[in-house]
Amino acid sequence: MKHIKLFFIYILLTISCENIDSSIPSYLEINNYEIENNNQSSVPHSENYLSHNIIDCWVTINGQFIGAFEIPSTIPVLMENTNTIELSPGIKVNGISSSRIKYPFYEKFLITSELLKNSSIEINPTTNYKKNINIIFETSGSFEQTGTMFENGDISDTSVVRQNHEVFQGQFSGAIFLDSLNSRFDIRNIDFLDIPLNTFMELDFKSNISFNVGVIIQNAGNLEIKEELIQLYPTNEWKKIYLDLYPLLSGGNIYSNFKIYLDGQFDNSVENNAIYFDNLKLIHGE
């Protein structure tokens, strides 16, 4: 009987040790994303720099989704040996913390690595735009060329200025200056566009007043409807934002065409009202 009791105690201890051992994780140390071949110079960046605001990493290992993590992050995983790790760049949609997605136009980062229990591997993910996407305003939205992609609406008493005083990238950016005499701006791209529902607008901006971004929908009979998407708030530093135009574009139909617009008005509580923007582009898949 004593030997039987000792045997059962041995079995229980063995099972317990195996359970403890199976719960010892490996660790992924995931650093911030970088865009491939980016020049990490300070503002103003070089002309071939691609701005981004990737804040999350969506992790899949061997086809199993592990979770979405704010980066940089150290992630415990109950896996070992050789594994295929897939990292997808994540963003805030419209700058909203509760609306986080894998950005559909960035490439995944893939790595095959050996995982060891109670050990860490460091990963420095990179990405770039996917090859099968369309980018509208990639050139005109950088403001490097003379001329402008914008025209004024009927109620606008000021226009976009191409200037080199405050620039995010290259030598020029667009700017709007308001005062008590030139107190309202309402600008939109010149030509109507036929764009699909899965279109995002990317924008780098810096502003000391709030302003609005939206879409003008042109339906049959040239009837135009102006729909606001979001109000962007002041920021002292250049900020990158990804705007999902689907909620507004879906208000049209197969015959609709679209323009994007920015508008706002003078804020007399702020000195020297100024809005700067750069790298405005519309992106959609094929």
N, C-alpha and C positions, 0 to 999 in steps of 0.2 A: 504493500500500500504506500509506503514511504517513497519507493522508487517511482510509482505512478504519479504521486503528488509532485515530485521533483520534475518529472517529465512534463507535466502540464504547466508548471511554473516556467520551465525552459521555453515551451511553445509560446506562452503569453509574452515573455520577454522578447523573444525573437520577432513575433508579430509587431510588438510595440516599437522595437528598434527599426524594423523595416518601414513602419508608418512614419516615424520621425525622419528617417533618411529620405523617404519619398517626398517630404515636404520641404526639403532644403532647396531653395531656388538658385538659379543662375540669374545674372543681372545684365540688362542692357543699359548702357549709359549713352543716351541719345542727346547729342548736342544740337545747337540751332542749325537750321537749314541754310545752305548757301546756294545761289544760282551758279551753275557751271560757268567757269571762265569770267566771273565778275571781277572787275577791278575794285578793290576795297578802299579806294580813295575816299576822302571826306567830301562833303558837299562843297561846290557842285561836282557831281560825279562825271566821269568820262561819258562820251556819247554812246558807247556800246554797253554801258551798265544797264542791268535789268533790275528795277526795284521790286521788292516783294515785302509782304507782311505775313509770312508763314508763322503761325503761333502754335500749331498743334502737329502731332505726328500720329497717324492712324497705323497701328501695328498689326500685321498678320504674320504668323509663323507656320510654315508647312500647310498653308491654306486655311488655317484656323485663326479667326479674328480674335485678337487679344484685347484691344481697346484703343481709345483715343486719349492721348496724353499731351498736356501742355509741355512745351520744351523750353529749355533743357530739362531732362528728366531721367531718373534712374528707375528702371522698371524690373521688378522680380518676375521671373517666369519659371514654371515647374517643368523645364525641359533640359536635356543635355544632348551630347554628341553633335553630329553635323545637322544643321537646320538651315532652311531657306527662309530668310527674313525679308519681308516686304514692308516698306515704309511709304505711306502716302501723305503728301503735304496737306495740312489743314488750315483753314482760314475762318475768320468771322464774316458771315454774310451781312452786308450793310453796316459793318462795325459793331454788331450786336453780340454780346458775349454768349447769349443763350441760343444763338443761331450759328452753329459751327458745323462745317462740312469738309469733306475731302474736296479740294478744288479740282473740278473736272478737267482743267486745261493744263495742269502740271503733271509731269511724268513721275511715276513711282521710282523709288530707290530700292534696288534689289541687292542683297548680299547673302552669300553662303558662308556660315561661320560655325566653328566648334564652340559649343556651350559646355561649361564645366560647373558643377554644383559649387555654390558659395564663391564663385569667381565672376568677374565682370569683363565684358568686352565694350570698348568704346566705339561708337559709330558717329561719323561726321557726314550726315546725308547731304546730297546735292540733288538738284532738279533743274528742269528747264521747261519751256513751253513744249507741249506735244507737237509732233510734226503735222498732224492732220487737223489743224485749227485755222480759222480765218481771223485776221486782225485788221480792223478798220481804224483809220486815223493814226496808224503807227508812225507815219512821217509827219503829217500835219499837226497831230496832237502833241508833238515834241517842241513845236514852235521854233525849230532851228531854221526853217525856210522862211523867206519873206512872204507876206500875205497872211491871211487868217482863215481858219476853218469855220469862223462864226460870223453870223449876221445879227443885227439887232431886231428885236420884236418891236411892235408898234408903241409900246409904253416905255421903252428904254431910252433914257437920256444920257447914257454913257456907253462906251464900247470897250472891247478887249484891247489892251495895249501889249504889244510884243516888246519886252524889256530885258535888260541884263543886270538889273540892280539886285534882284532876289531870284536866284536860279537854283533849281534842284539838280539839274543835269544838263550837260552841254554848256552852251553860251547864252541861251535865251529861255524864258518862260512866258506864259500869259499872265496878265494882271488886270484887275478891275479896281479903280480908285473912285471912291464916292465922297461927296461933301454935301453941304446944304443946298447947293445949286444943281449939282449933278447927283441926284439922290436915289435914282432907281436904275437897276440894270436888268435886262431880260434878253439873254443871248441864246442862240440855237445854231446848230450846224446848218450849213447853207442848203444842201440838197437832201431831199427825203430819201430814206433808206428802206430797202426790203430786207429785213433781218428776221431770223427765226426766234422762237420763244426762248431758247436756251442761251440767250445773250447776256453777258456780264459787261459792265463798264468798270474799267480800272482808272484810278486817278490818284496822283500825288498832289497834295494841296497844303497850303499854309495860309491862315486867315486870322484876323483879329475881330471879325464879325461872323454871325451865322449867315448861311445862304442855302438855297434850295436846289435840288437836282430832280429832274423829272423827264417825262416823255411827252411829245406832241404826237397825237395819232391823227393821221389823215385818212378818212374813210371815203366811200363813194360820194361823188358830188363835191369833192375837195373840202368837205366839212372837217374842220380841225378841232380836236379836243385836247386840252392841256391837262395832264395828270401828274401831280407831284409824287415822287417816290420817297424822298427823305430830306430832312433838314440837317445840314452838317454844321457842327458847332466850332467855335474858335479853337485854334491850336497854335501854340507858339513855335512848334517844331514841324517840319515837313512830315506829313502823315500819308500812308498808303491805304486806300480803301477799295474794297471789291463790292460793287453794287449789282444785285441781281435784278434785272429788268423784267423778268418773267411776269410778276404780278400786274405790270402795266401793259406789256406787250400782249398779254392774253385778253386784254380788253378790246383788241382789234379783231379783224377777221382776215380771211385769205386775200382780200383785196386792199388791206390797209398798208400804208407806208408810215415811216416814223422819223422823228428827229429827237435828239436829246437836247435838253435845255438846262441852263443855270440861271437863277434869278435871285434877287435880294434887294434890300433897300438900306439907305443911310441910317446908321445908328449914332444918334447924337451924344450918347454916353461914352463913345470911343473916339479918341483922337486919330486922325489920319486913317480912315477906313481903307483897308487894303485886303484884297483876296489874290493869292498867287496860286497858279496851278500849272502842272507839267505832266507829261506822259499820259495824256488822256487817250484811252483806246477802248474800242468795243471788241469783244472776243466771243466767238461762238464756234461750235464744231461744224464739221461738214455735213 
